[in-house]
Amino acid sequence: MNPFHRMGSYRSEGLTNQSESDIPETDMVDDLNQFLPLSPAVLHILLALSSEDRHGYGIMQEVARQSEGQYKLGPGTLYENLQKLLEQGIVKESPPRSAAEDSRRRYYRLTRFGRRLLSTEVTRLESVVRAARLHLRPHPERA
């Protein structure tokens, strides 16, 4: 399932105007589950932003570093996904780190919702890996 299949977004539904403590926990989990599973590109973008704010090229570099060169994120895929993530309130633009930064360079950061979404996806993936390991264990021959 595509993480962007929803017609609305977290931001457009007005949920960002409420404090998270005002939203029942089950509603937050249900809202998160609508975005799961994340596509590989979105997962890598969120992982790259989990440690610090980054600009587009920095995200591409971090994805390559974290995946040890196994996953390469092109600019088209990156910026198309970043636009959707911005619209859905999963990431937001952050101010440049210094006045000396190139004013054309945009920095991105995870929102609290984005961080919870990433954490939920990591937990989901851990359970998938656990189940896969159980199924891949050698079984004694059956008579």
N, C-alpha and C positions, 0 to 999 in steps of 0.2 A: 504494500500500500504506500502510495506517495505521501510524504510528510506534508505536502501542500494541497491535499485534496479538499480541504474545507473551503467553503465559500467565504466565510467570515474570517476574522482573525482574533487573537487574544486582545489586541488593542482596540479593534473596532467594536467589540462586544461591550466595551466600557469597563472591562474587568480591571484595567490598570488604574482606574480612578478609585477603586476600593483598596483598602489595606488587605494584605493576604490573610490576616487574622479574621476578617469579616466574611471570607469565603469558606464554606464548609469544606473540610479535607476531602470528602468524597467527590465534591465538584471539581476540586483541583486535580485529583487523580484522573477523573473522567476526562477533563480538559486535556491533560497531558497525553492520555492514551489515544486521543484523536490524531496526534502527530506521529504515532509510532506504528511500525518501525521507521527509523530515520534512514534515508538513502545514504550510501557510502559517502557521497560528497558532503552532505549536510553534517553527518557524524564527524568527518574530518575537519570541517570548518569550525564546528563547535569545540572540538578538542583543541584546535589551534588557538582558539580564543579563551580557553579555560584558564590559562596561566597569566595572560596579560593582554592588554589592548594591542591590536595590530592593524596595519594598513594592508591593502589587498595583496601586494607583493610579499609582504611579511607573512601573511596567511599561507600563501603558496609555498614559501620556503619552509615554514614550520610543518606543514602537511608532509612535504618531502622528507624532512628530518625525522618526524615521528614515525613515518612508515618505512624508514630506511630506504627511500627511493622507490618503494613498491607501488605507491599511489601518487600519481601526478595530477594535480588539479590545474586545468587550463584557465585562462582569464575569462572566457565566455561562461564556463560552468560556474566559476567562482562568483562573478558579478551577478549572474542571473539568480543564483541561490541567495546571495547576500541581499538582493532587492526583496525577495520573498520573505527572508528572515526578518528584515527591517519592517516590512508591512505587517507581519504577524507579531511583532513585539518580542521576538526571540533574541535578536541582537539590536543594538542601537549604535548610532555614531557617537564617538567620544571626541572631546576637544584634542587638538594637536598637543603633543608633549611639550613643545616649546615654541616660542615666537620664531625661532630660526627654521622651523620645519617648513617644507614646501606647502603653501596654502592649498594646492590642488590635491594633496595627499589626504585621504579620509581615513580616520581610524575607527575601528569597530570594537565593541565589547559585548559580552553576554549580559543580558538582563537577568534579574532573579528568576524570572520564568524560564529563560533559556538555560540557566544553570540547573534548575530543577528538572527540566526536560532532558538534558544531557545525563544527569545522574540517574534518572529513571531508565533511560536507554541503556546505560552501562550495566545497571542491575539486570535488565531484561536479557542483555547479551551474555552476562555471566551465567544466568540460568540456562540459556541455550547451550552454552559450552559444557556446563555440568551434565546436562541431559545427553549431549553428544558423546561425552566421555563414557558415560554409563553404557550407552548402546554399543560403543566400540570396544569395550572390554572383551577379552577372549572368553568364550563360554565353553564349558566342557562339552565334548561330543555327546549328543543325545542318542540313546540306543533305539 
